[in-house]
Amino acid sequence: MQQEIRVPWVAVVSYPQGQTPAEVKHYIGNGRDILLEGFHWESHRGGVDPATGAKTSWYRVIEDNTAAIKAAGFTWVWFPPPSDSLAPQGYIPRRWNTFDTAYGREEELRSALNALEPVRGLADVVINHRVGVHTSGADFDDPPFADNRAAIARDDSSGVGTGNPDSGEHHAAGRDLDHTNPDVRNAIKTYLRRLKNLGFQGWRYDLTKGYAGRFIADYNDATAPGFSVGEFYDGDRQKVTSWIDATGGKTTAFDFPTRYLLYEACLSDDYGRLHSTHNGRAVPAGLLGFWPSRSVTFLDNHDTEYRRDYDNSCHNDGTRHFPGDTVSIGYAYMLTHPGTPCVFWSHFFDWGEPTRRRIERLMHLRKHCGIHARSHVDIREANRGLYAAIVDGKVAVKLGRRGWSPGGGWHLALDGDRFAVWMRN
């Protein structure tokens, strides 16, 4: 098994007194997971029953597609935020304990989670900020805090908070919660336990720049998720790595650094940016090359997909979505490399049968060859027009317009415009 590279500028994770590394739980899955983001930005609008043409909830859409999700080999489905929200997408939470949302009723959510088994549900947990039930202020309810104003950071832009200063970055679309307040932390843990009672088994933490990473460790230790991933939205590998260190290594993180590098490489056909060096040898760039067991790789999600906002302007990050044939190139890289891959719902279900079949074939190849989160990558070339690598000595992958072959003893498993994947004979 490849040893993960912890470069000198990365802090060493410390362990609680009396515990060895093997006894510390990290909540990072089994290393062979494949995630599906089970929604997109407009999913709150629901779907259509193919038999009757009637409008259905998004939870019903997920349940109706459980057979395809299982057959493809996904192990987790990331659900949209499950609680009542001021905005229909769920990211301005109002009543944590109310599970009837724009995505469907609580009973439909429970039914979808149950129908997916043994695939497990990952809840989108929005705990950085919250709004009141009638105003954007401190009138929290369902549940209230012991002292609603003390639950808000004192430097929140509203001016109503009396808690400690925010432990992370400010967020304008709600009241920034004070995670140093034990009443806030206890309420969050109770909320997570309620989500477990609904049928969720893991957490996707939203907007983790908004509060200190050490609180993720606290929430995970209290609820023991099977998998945990944080949205530390930053393309700087050092910052993402430092945040994971701040959690004690007790979570994975979305690999935005790799995502942006792969995006630029696919669009420019220049793959030199996909490698870096350590001790004289080439390793993958981004978080993937330095802490692969904590890297959740992805191409697009509900934030980066192309969409129009409420004022009909193009969403800023959506202008950087993977276009056209670059989607297949991106998945050829992502599903043959280490880390834990996360496939976007729209790519799998909405981009047409050819794209879906390519993703399925790559997923099946990954599982057949035993590629996992810590797999070893031998980069043979990474320059303009060509990226070539061999993973665990079992899979060879080429991206780019230039020709390349791994040589004898291999057979072509899958190819397309500017990508090819081989398996060892």
Secondary structure, 3 states (H helix, E strand, C coil): CCCCCCCCCCCCCCCCCCCCHHHCCCCECCCCCCEEECCCCCHHHCEECCCCCCEECHHHHHHHCHHHHHHHCCCEEECCCCCEECCCCCCCEEECCCCCECCECHHHHHHHHHHHCCCEEEEEECCCEECCCCCCCCCCCCCCCCCCCCCECCCCCCCCCCCCCCCCCCCCCCEEECCCCHHHHHHHHHHHHHHHHHCEEEEEECCHHHCCCHHHHHHHHHHCCCEEEECCCCCCHHHHHHHHHHCCCCCEEECHHHHHHHHHHHHHCECHHHEEEECCEEEECCHHHCCHHHEEEECCCCCCCCCECCCCCECCHHHHCCCCCHHHHHHHHHCCCCCEEEEEHHHHHHCCHHHHHHHHHHHHHHHHHCCCCCCCEEEEEEEECEEEEEECCCEEEEECCCCCCCCCCEEEEEEECCEEEEEEC
